[in-house]
Amino acid sequence: MDDIPLDKRFESYDDILRHLTAWILEQREANQRQEVTNQQQAAMNERLTTAIERLDTTQARIETLLARMIRQDGNGTDA
């Protein structure tokens, strides 16, 4: 690299720094978009968890009702 004139070396370094700076800015923007996506996903996961818990409760209630209906004697009244 000693055979490259100093001004050319600095131009090369400046090019590298410009490219790295541009890449860092692009990466920062990508990270910000990913953060928004992560927040949206967390909110969706919370809603789905709540819905699943409600479904579990509903299923348990239906199972209880079915068990009571099946236990009834032949004429439909409890003895």
C-alpha positions in Angstrom: 0.0 0.0 0.0 3.0 2.2 0.2 3.0 2.7 -3.5 -0.4 4.4 -3.4 -0.2 8.2 -3.0 -1.4 9.6 0.3 -4.2 11.6 -1.3 -5.6 8.5 -3.0 -5.4 6.6 0.2 -7.5 9.2 2.0 -10.0 9.2 -0.8 -10.2 5.4 -0.4 -10.7 5.8 3.4 -13.3 8.4 2.8 -15.2 6.1 0.4 -15.1 3.4 3.0 -16.3 5.7 5.8 -19.1 7.0 3.6 -20.2 3.5 2.8 -20.0 2.4 6.4 -22.0 5.5 7.5 -24.7 4.8 4.9 -24.8 1.2 6.0 -25.2 2.2 9.7 -28.0 4.6 8.8 -29.8 1.9 6.8 -29.3 -0.6 9.7 -30.7 1.9 12.2 -33.8 2.3 10.1 -34.2 -1.4 9.7 -33.8 -1.8 13.5 -36.5 0.8 14.1 -38.9 -1.0 11.7 -38.2 -4.3 13.5 -38.9 -2.7 16.8 -42.3 -1.6 15.6 -43.0 -5.0 14.3 -41.9 -6.6 17.6 -44.3 -4.3 19.5 -47.1 -5.2 17.2 -46.4 -8.9 17.6 -46.3 -8.6 21.3 -49.7 -6.9 21.3 -51.1 -9.6 19.0 -49.7 -12.3 21.3 -51.4 -10.7 24.3 -54.7 -10.6 22.5 -54.4 -14.2 21.4 -53.5 -15.3 24.9 -56.6 -13.6 26.2 -58.8 -15.2 23.5 -57.3 -18.7 24.2 -58.0 -18.3 28.0 -61.6 -17.3 27.2 -62.0 -20.3 24.9 -60.6 -22.6 27.6 -63.2 -21.2 30.0 -66.0 -21.7 27.5 -64.9 -25.2 26.7 -64.9 -26.1 30.4 -68.4 -24.7 30.8 -69.7 -26.6 27.8 -68.1 -29.9 29.1 -69.8 -29.3 32.4 -73.2 -28.7 30.8 -72.8 -31.8 28.6 -71.9 -33.9 31.6 -75.0 -32.8 33.4 -77.2 -33.5 30.3 -75.7 -37.0 29.9 -76.3 -37.8 33.6 -80.0 -37.1 33.4 -82.2 -40.2 33.7 -84.6 -41.4 31.0 -87.5 -39.0 31.6 -85.4 -35.9 31.6 -85.7 -35.0 35.3 -83.2 -35.4 38.1 -84.1 -37.8 40.8 
